[in-house]
Amino acid sequence: MYSIGSRKTVAAFDVDAQKCFTPLCPDELPVPDGHKISRELNRQADLARVRIGSKDAHPANAVWVATQENPQLSPVYGHKNVDLHWNRHAVPGTEGFELLDDLPDVTDYDFFVWKGVETDIHPYGACFHDLEEKLSTGVIEFLKNQEIYTILVGGLALDYCVKTTALQLQRAGFQVYVNRAASRGLAENSVTEAIAELASTGVIVVNGTDELFIDDSVC
């Protein structure tokens, strides 16, 4: 069990918990069982005073969209803020862009990030718009302004956007917990590698909210 301190200093972060990353949208980037995390995301939010969310918001004509000639995961050249080709996903106005059922409306979050809007930018983490991590989305500054110390992170996919967001937050000075029950990954081997990388930086990986408890006596 881990004490995460007082609720007033805790935030929950729903990273890209969108239908495009689930079997509901099989032609996009379906993560196995990705549609089954809403309940646990809501449970971790019950432990927090502040709830943050993010979404991929990609144009249909992005330079990284995979084709027959340039399949998914093949490298993209000539664009400093794009590294790999991906199936088209998270286009505003489509089903894949939507948050998972049973999550709050975006306007009910305390802070929300839309990322990857430009055709030639494809970030993974929700804290910066660019791969070089020079252009802030404002979420780190918001969390510090709210005097948050601990952040509970879940979402999709664990081995990409969840991992990168958690690492960005940990480097910013927060104590980060990644909740495996509130996350799913694309592949078993990359999930194993992601968990090892997270642990090596001080991020605490837990199996679920049952391993966490609030101690409001902690100031």
ABEGO torsion letter per residue (X at the ends): XBBAEBAAABBBBBBGBBAAABAABAABBBBBGAAAAAAAAAAAAAABABBBBBBBBBBAABAABBBAABBBGBBBBGBAABABBBBBBGBBGBAAABBBBGBBBAAABABBBBBGABAABBBABAABABAAGABBAGAAAAAAAAGBABBBBBEOBAABAAAAAAAAAAAAGBBBBBBAAABBBABAAAAAAAAAAAAAAGBBBBAEAAABBBBAABX
